Each structure stands twice: as structure tokens, then as C-alpha cells.
């Protein structure tokens, strides 16, 4: 039975029960009590029949539904002639299930928006013409036209000079982002500016957005331990309810009191509050670019005590950056960068590309180099503006100079020095390092404030490099020179002190992510091993998204528990009042509906959680 048919059935039952209640009240007011009782019964029976059908289906699946209490209350009310109470219960139950569907639909809106945005076709350049083709026909290397308002269907690189992209559905960033030529475009982003051309780098099935959709679909099918625990508590509640109703009837001889106990006892706070609050939390986290793969990981995330961070690509950017420019001759720092970047345009080495990117970030206009000769892994020689330039390792550049003695260079552990020579003279050095992500200290402080008691670094890099990167961060421990197996062992060891969260971005982190109570992957690039093994995926390469994800998870779990405790407490108080004869069945039904509405509205508060954002 699909969701559309279920929603229509719930709405129809609600209308039948409500019409029966209203018409019956009209007949009763006109002095026709027998006709009123008949109409009330007629309005109740379809709801009762649908409920019995659902319970039988649950029993065949091995599940005992707590809705048995509602069946008992309506059946008992009809049997003892309390047809008005039965009609009120039918209306309240039908409206409660309809309200639950609305609440869960509202809570899933952010994730549903992700699914609904999946494009079905793309516009491809082919032989000087444009063709509309299905996504499955797109191959790496194809050139696509992305019109204004279109969603990028696949991952690719920007061929046009620039593009303005709205990534809010993926990352929660309100402002569009401007990308320049040759930058990566993430599938799922919307073109907020002029049309641009996109060179495909991944097939649709392997692209970022397809990976996100798979994760969302898996999240929607999950069920949290808290929800399962609520189911077990509901069974206990069912036993207590039946026992109390039976005892009241036995000791007072009044079956109407027993009916009143059954009517008010439906534990909707347990049935509704937990799933609505947790799904609302999933939706809210998705709004901030944190994709949690279901209610179970969300609840586990809320209980995390220890955080283990990978270094490269997680605590650091994972890309070499210029941290210092030293000059040795007549050239200025800007000139050293200018000559190095201009020549390095001819190289695809990661460090060369980083030098070019640094110059472009400073709006340096770079001329095309000529007579370029590259020695792979060592350096590049060529001409820039009529001058001979050599860029590369210190030994390589020194060998090209008149002197054979390399200068003594002292830099921090983990740094790489690139030498630059101009016309046979050493001009300077570019000191490159994998820099710490900006705002890391503030993030770690925020995580501790959110309840993380222990934060560790786990890296395969050397101890000196790890210590240099983490200096001043106040970590509780630094574990260096680790193999993937040793990272797994560290996770298992730390789990003895409480639930552990591991954050990483590479294939080598996948085993540790899978071993942790919560594994968090940086970015959602297609079907990357780390994203597949993780329970949480940060949709953008920004570690600071971890803080709002944690705060939302804890807030959603707290709201779910508040709803359960308050709702069940009120229900129990109402049952006691009904047992003592202070509530009639009709009054009990109305009170229970008020409790249900309050519980669902409170659970939806998870959609308004406002986490701390550092960027």
C-alpha cells in the first residue's frame, strides 16, 4: 500500500468519523437519541475495521501494535452503549493518524526536497547542436549546457569563465557561490546566474547527488533504537492499561469507568513523539548540509562522548598552501610568486597547481610560459617574459645554478620548500604546508561545549608533523604513524569509555569509520568508500558542519524524551482520574486528543532547532 493511498484512506476515515459525530449530535439535539446512537456507531465502525486490519497485518509481520488499546476502547464503548464516546474516540484516532502523517511529512520536507530536485535529463553539446538526453546517456568528457535555473545533473568542471551557483539545498548556505573556470561543480547545485558549460567528470550514478539520494533513501527507511524502545514500553503500557481497566470494573462493578480508562490510555506520546522528533532532526540536519543516514545514527550521534579526528583532509585542508615566501635576491615576494606560478601553469603536479591557485587568488595576471621542460617529481625549467625560470625542489634548482651548494633551510615539520631561480640566480623559496582548517580551535571548543568530553587525533603521518599541526589545540591525545588497522584498534579501545565518533575523508579511514559508533565522512563525492562506510556525511568539505549536526541530534533526542515523559505522565494521570470516576469516556477521549496534539506539536519543535554555526 503506497503512501499516497494511505494518506487518502486516513483522510476518508477522518471525514466519515467526523460526519458521523456531527450528524449524531444533531439528531441527539433534535430528541432522537436512538437514531443518534445508530449514526455514531456507523461513523465508528469503518475506523474500527481499518484499525483491526492494520493490527492483523502487524501481527503477521511479527509486530504487536499498541493500537490494540484503541480497538479495545472503541469496542468496549460500543458494547456498553457509550456510542458518543466511541464516535469521539474514532474521530480522535483518525485525526491523530492524519496529524501524524502531516507531521512526518513536514519533518521530512528538507530530505524530500533533495529527492524531488533530481533532474531526469540534461542538455548536451554534440556536433554543434544541443540534444536533450537522459542522464544515463551522459559519459565523462561530455560537454553539457546548464541553463539558468537548471540543476547540475552530474559532477564536472566549469568550462565557462565563471558561474553563479545556489548550493543551499545541499549545504544550507543561503548565498550563491561564484566559481571560476576549471573549478569543480557539484551535482545538485542550481545555476543562479547565466548559462554555463560543464565538462562531465563522473557518470550520473557515480556523482555526488546520486550518492546523496541513495543516503537519503536509506535514512528514510531506518528506525532508531529509541523508537524500538518506545514500542516495547508501549506493550508494557498496554498490559498496565488492560489490568487497570479490569481491576476498576472488578472492584466498582461499573464498566463505564473501565471504558473511560481505555479511552484515555492510548499511548500516542510513545507512538508519535519519537519518530516525529527524530525525523524532524534528520530533516533539520540536512538543511545545514549534514546528512545523517537514519534515525538510528541520529540517536547514536546524540550520545557521543569521544571524538577521533583524522588529520589530512579532515583537520587540515588536505591541499598544500603557501605559508611563507622567502626572497634571496633582488626580486620581491610578489615577483617570486609571479615567476613560479607562471611557469607552473605547465605542470599538473599538486604543488604546482597549488602555487598557481595561490597567485590566481591574489588576482595575479599570469603570462603563458614557453620552452618548458619538466622533470617529473623534481621541477620545471622554462621561459617567462623572456627570462629563464627554474622552479622545483631545492636540490633540483641548485643543480641548475652556478653554485652547487644548497642553502641551509630550516622549516616546520611537514613543510615542503619550493625553490625559485631567475636567470641563473636563486630568487627565493615558497614554503608549502598542509594548513590547519581555519576556525578549528573554535570548532573544537564548541564541540566540547556541546558535550564531547575527549578529542583525539589519529593520523598515519609522522609524530613531528602531527604535533606541529595540533600545537595549541588542546587535544586529549595525538596518535601518529598509524596504519588503517591501528586506527580501528584505537576506535575500539576508546569505545570502552563511551560512544565514539570517528571523522575521516579517505579510503584508508573507511575501516575506522565502520568500527566507530558514528563514522563521519567529509564530503559526499559519489560512492567514495569513506562515505559508504560512514553513518553521517558532511555534504561539503567543511569540518565546522560537525557542530550543528551534533547539536541538532542532541536537541531532537531531548525533545523526543520530553514528549514521551510529559505525554505518558498526563495519560497516566488521566487514567487514574477516570478510574476514580472523575472523567467520563467522552471527556477522556477529548483529553487524550489534546495530549496527542500537544505531543506532536512539541516533537515538531525539532524543526526549529537553531544550532551554532561557525561559518
N, C-alpha and C positions, 0 to 999 in steps of 0.2 A: 504493500500500500504506500503510494508515494506521498510526499509531504503536502503537495497541493490538495489531493483528495482528502487527506486527514484534516487539513485546515477547514475545508468546506464542510466536512461532516461535523466538526466541532461547532462551526457557526450555525449549521442547521439545527443541531440538537439544542443549542442555546436559544434559538428562536422558538422552537417547539415548546421548550420548558417555560420560557418567559410568557408566551401567548397563553399557555395553559394556566399559569399562575394568575395573570391579569384577568382573563375571561372568568375564571373561577371566582375571583374576588368580586367581579361584577355580579355574577349570579348569586353569590352569598349575600351581597348587599341588597339584592332585589328580593330576598326572602326565599331563595330556592337552594337550601343547603345540600340537598341530595344531588341536584344537578351540579352544584359547585364541586362536591366531592368527586363526582364522576369525571369532570373536566380536569381536576387536579391530578387524578390518577392517570388519565390519558396523557397528560403532559409529562408525567414522571416515567412512565413505562419505557418509552424509547431511550431515554438516558440510561435507565437501569439495564436495558437489554444490551446497549452498546458497551456499557461498563463490564457486564458479565462476559461478553465476547472478548474484550481486551484481557480480562483476568485469565480466561481459559487459554488464550494464546500465550500469555506469560508463563502459565503453568506448564504448557507443552515445551516451552523453551528452558524449563528448569528454574524459573524465577517465581517467587511468591510476591505478588503485588500487594502493597499496603492499601490499595483501593478497595480491598475487601471490606474495610470499615465503612466506606461509603455505601457499598452494596447492603451491608447489614443495617445501616441506619435507614436507608430508603425502604428496604423490605419490611423492617420492623414497623416503621411509621405507617405504611400501607396496611399491614396486617392488623394493627391495633386501631385503625380508623383515624389516624392522625394524617389525613391526606394533605392538609395545608402544609404541615411540617415537611412531608415527603416532597411536595411541589417546591417548597423553598430550598430544600437540600438539592433537588435536581437542578434548579436554576443556579444555585451557588456552585455546585460541582461543575456544570457545563461552562459557567462564566470563568471559573478558576482555571480549567484546562485551556480555554481560549486565551485568557490573560497570560498563562504560562507560554503559549505559543508566540504571542506577541512579544513577551519579554525576551524570550530566547532569540527571536528574530531581530529584535532591537539590539541585543547584546552581540549578535554575530555580524552586525552590519559592516564593521570595518573589514573583517575577513571576507565577507560576501562581496564587498566592493572589489577586493583583489581578484576574486574569481570572475566576476562579471566583466572585468576590463580586458580579459584575454582576447586579443584580436584573432580573427579567423583567416584573414587573407593579408597579402602585402602587395605593394606596387613595385615591380622590378623593372630596371632598365635592361632592355635586350634588343640588340641590333638597331639602336637609335630610336626605339619606341618604348612605350610603357605598357606592361602587362599586369593585370590583376591575377595573382597566383595564390593557391592555398599555401599555408605555412609549411606543410610537409615537403613542398617542392623547392624550398629555399635551401641553397647549399652555401658553405663557406666560400667567400670570394665574390658572391653575387653583390650587385650594387642596387640598393633599394632607395626609393624616394619616400621620405617621411613628411607628409603634408602637415600644415598647421592643424593642431587638434588630434593628430594621429598618435597612437601608442606604438612605441618601438617594439616590433614583434620578436626580435632576436637581439642577441648581443652583437656589437660591432664596433667599428671605429669611425670617427667622423671624417668624411671626405671633404665636406664643405669647410669654409673658413671658420665658421662659428655656428653655434646652435644654442637656443634657449630652451631648457628642459624643466618641466614640472615633475619632480620626483616625490611629491607629497604622499601619494598613495603607497609608495614603497618605504619611505624614510621618515615621514611625518614633518619634513622641512617645509615650512609654509612658503618660502620664497623660491622662485625658479632659479636654476643654476645655469650659468653660461659656460659652455665648453668650447674649446678651440680645436683647430684642425689636428687630426690624428689622435685625439683623446678618445678614451673608451666610452661608449654609450651603453647603459644597462637596459636590457629589455624590460618593458613595463613602464618606462618613463614616457610622459606625454610631451609632445612638441608644443611649446607655448609661444614660439616665435615663427620666423619664416621657415618655409620648407627647406629641408637639407637632404643631402645624400649620405647614406650609411653603407659602409663596406662590411658585409657579414663575416663574422669570425666564428660563430657557432650555429649549428642547426637549431631549429626551434625547440626540439625535445631536450637539447643539452644546454639551453640558455638559462640565464638567471631566473627569468619569470616563470618558466616551466618548472624549475626546481621549487620556487616559492609556492606555486599552485599545488604541487604534489604534497608539500609540507602542510599546507592549509587543509587539504582534503583529509590527510591523516589526522590532523588536530581535531577536526570536526567529529571524527568517529570515536574519539577516546573518552574514557571515563576515569575520573580521579578516584584514588583510594578514599578520599573524604566522602565522595558520593556513594561508594560501595559501603562504607561505614554507616552512612545515613540509612541505606537500605536495611542493614542489619538492625540498627536502632529502631527502624520503623516496625520491624517484626516484633521486637520486644514491646513496642508501644501498642501494637495490635493485641498481643496477649494480655497486657495490663488492661486495655480498654474492655475487652470481652469479659475478663474476670471481674472488673469493677461493675459493669452493667449487670452481669449475672448476680453479683452479690447484692446490688441495690434492689433488684427485683425480688430476690430471695428474702431479704430482711424487711422490706417495706410492703411487699405484695403489690406494688404499683408498677406496672410495665411501662407506663408513660415516662417515669423517671429514667428507666433503663434506656428508653428511646432517646431521651434528651442527652444522656451520657454519650450514646453512639453518635448522635448528630454533631456534637461539638468536638468529637475526638479525632476527626480526620486530620492526620499529622501533615498537612500541606507544608508547614515550615521545613520538614525534612525532605519532602518530595520535591519542592520547588526551589527553596532558597539556595541549596548547594549548587546545583547545575547552573542556575541563572547567574549567580555571583561569579562562578569560575569562568563561565563562557564570556561574561562581561569583561572579566580580567584579561582573557585571551584577546578579545577584540580591542581593548584599550591598549594593550602592549603592542599589538600590530600597528596601531596608529602612530606609535613612536619608533617604528622600524625594528621592533623586537618580535620575531616570530617564534612563539612557544608551541611546540608540537603536541598540544593537547592539554586537557585538564590535569592529567596525572603529573606531567613535568611542571605545570604551573604550581601545583600544591607542593611538589618537592622543592622547587625553587624558593618557595616561601619559608622553608625550614633550613636553608643552607647556613652552615656555621663557619666553614673553611673555604677559602678561595685559592686556587693554584693557577698561576698565570704562566703561559709560555712567553718567551722573550721576543724573538724575531717575528715581526709581522703582527704581534699582539701588544706587548708592552712598548715595542718600538714600531716605527713605520714599516720596517722591512725593506726600505729603499735607501741607498746611500745618499747622503746630503752633504753639501759643503758646509763645514762648521768653522773653517778658518782659511783665509788666503794670505800667504806669506810672500813678500817680494824680496828678490835678491839683487836686482839690478836697477836700471833706470825706469822700468815700467811700474805703473801704479797697479793697485789691486784690480781696478776695473779693466785695465788693459790685459792683465794676466788672464782674467776670466774671459775676456773678449777673444783673445787668440786661441785659448784652449777650446772654448765652446765652438768657435767657427770651424776648427779642424775636426773636432769630434763629431760634427754632423755626419761625417763619412763613416762612422763606426756604429755598430749595433751593440757594442759591449754595454752592460748595465751601468757601469761607472761613467762611460762616455755619454750615454743618454741622460744620466743624472746631471752632468755638467751642462749639457745643452739646455735641459729643463730649467736649471738654476739661472742661466743667462736670459732665457725667454721670460722667466718670472720677473726679471728686472727690466723687461722691455728693451733688451739689447738687440739691435738690428745686426744680424749675423750674415756676412757675405759667404758665398759658396767657395769652398777650398778647391785647390787644383793640385795636380801631380801628387795625389795621395797614395802612400804606400803604408799598409797596415801589417804589423807583425802580430798575429793573433796572441792574445794573452799578455803582450808586452807593451805595445804602444803604437802610435801613428806618427808618420812624417809627411809633411805636405807644405803647400804654399798658401798663405793668406795675405791678401793685399800686397803681393809681391815680396813677402818676407818668408823665410824658411822657418817653419814652426815644428817643434817636436813635443809630443805630449805622451806621457806614459809613466811606467814605474821608474823609480829613482835610478836604478841600475841601467835600465834601457836608455834613459835620457842622458845620463852621464857618459855612456859609451859613445854618444853622438857628439860630444863636446870636445873641446881642445884638451881639457883636463880629464884625467881618468880617476881622480879621487872624488868619491861621492861625499857630499856634505853629511855631517852627523845630524840626524833628525830624531828628536825625542817628542813623542806624542802619546796621548792616552791609549790604553789597551783597546784593541778593536778598531782603531782608526786606520785608514788607508791613505797614503800620501801619493799624490799625482804630481809629478814634476813637469814644468813647462819651460822650454827653451826657445829663444827668439834669436835668429841669425847666429847660431853657434854659441850663444851666451845663456847661462841659466837665468831665467826671468823670475821664477818663483815656484811656490808649491801650493797646491789645493789640498787641504786636509779634509778627507771624506769620512763620515761615520754614519752608522745606523742610529739615527737620533731617537731619543725618547719621545713618545707622543706628547703633544702639548696638552697641558691640563691633567697629566697623570697623577700628580700629587694631590690635586683637589679631588679627583675621582676616587682615589684610594681612601682619602679622608671621608668622603661621602659614603662609601661602602661600609666603612667601619661604623659610621653614624647610623646606617641602616640595619646594623646588627651582625655584620661579618666580624667574627672575633679573631680570625687568623688568616693572614695573607702571605703566600709563598711564591717564589719564582722558581720555575723548573725549565731548564734550558740545556741544550746539547752543546752550547758554546763554552769557551774556556772560563775558568773561575775569575781571572783578572778582568775579562770583558764584562762578565755578569756583574761583578762588584762595581765596576766603573759606571755601568748603566743605571744601577739601582741605588747609587750613593745618595743618601738624603731622603729616600722614600719611606724609610721606617718599616721595611718588610720584616715579617717574623722569621723569615728564613730564605736563604738562597741556595738552590741545589743546581750545581753546574756539571758539565761533562756527562750528561745523562743520555743514555740510549732510549729509544721508544719503550723498551721493556722496563727500564728503570723508572721511567715516568709513570707507567702503570703501577709499579710497586709502590712508588711514592703516594699515589692516589689511594691505593688500598690501605697503606699504613695510616694515612691521615683520616680515613673513614672511621677508624676506631674512636676518634674524638668527636664524631658527629658528621652530619651530611656534608659532602664535599662537592664543590663546583670547580670544573676544570675549563679553562678558556684557551683555545688554540686556533691556528689557521692553516696548518699544513697537513699533508698526508701522514707525516710521522706523528702527528698529535692524535690521529683517529683512535688508536687503541686506548689511550688515556681518557679521551672524551667518552668512549663507550664504557669504561670502567667506573667513571665518576657517577655520583648520584645525579648530577646535572652536568652535561657537557655542552659548552657554548662554542659555536663556530663563528669566526669572523668572516662576514660576507656570505653571500649565497650564490656563488658562481656555479651555476649548473648543477651537476651531480658530483661535486667535489667530495672526496672521501670524508673530510672533516665535517662537512655539512650533513652528509648522510648519517654519520655516527652520532651527531650531536642531538641534544634534546631542545636546544634553543639556538636560533640562528639570528645574528645581528645582520640585518639586510644591507647595511652599509658598513664600510670598513672604518668604523668609529667605535673605539672601546668604551667611550663615555655613555653609549646606549645601555650599557650593563646596569647602570644605577637606576634609571626609570623602570627597566624590566623587573629588577628586584623589588623596588618599592611597590609597583603595581601588583606583583604576585602576593606580597605580604598583605597589602591592603585588601585584595579580593578575598583572600582566605580569612582575614579578620572579619570582613563584612559577612561572609557566609556563616561563620561561627556565631556572630551576633544575632543574625536572623534565626538560626536554629535555637539558640538558648532562649531568646525572647519569645519566639513563636510557640515553642513547646511549653515554656513556662505559663504563657497565657492560656494555652489549650488545657493544660492540667488544672489550672485554677478554675476554668470554666467547667470542666468535668466534675470537680468537687462541688461547685455551686449547683450543678444540675443534679448530682447525687443527693444533695441536701434539700432538693425541691425548690431552689431559688430561681431556676431557669426552666421555661417550657421548651419543648422541642423546637418551636418556631423561633423563639428568642435565641436558642443555642445555635441554630443554623445561621441566623443573621450575624451573631457574634463571631462564629467561625469564619464567615466570609470576610468580615472586617479584618480579622487576624491574617487571613491569606493575602489580602490586598496589601496590608502593611508590610508583610514579609517580602513580597515580590518587589514592591517599590524600594524597600531597603536594599535588597540584593542588587537592584539596578544602579545603586549608588556607585558600584564599582566602575561604571562607565564614566564617572566624573572624578575619578582619582587624578590628582594633579601631581605627578612626580617631579622631582628635581631634575632639571636639565642643565648640563654644563656647557652646551654649545648652542 
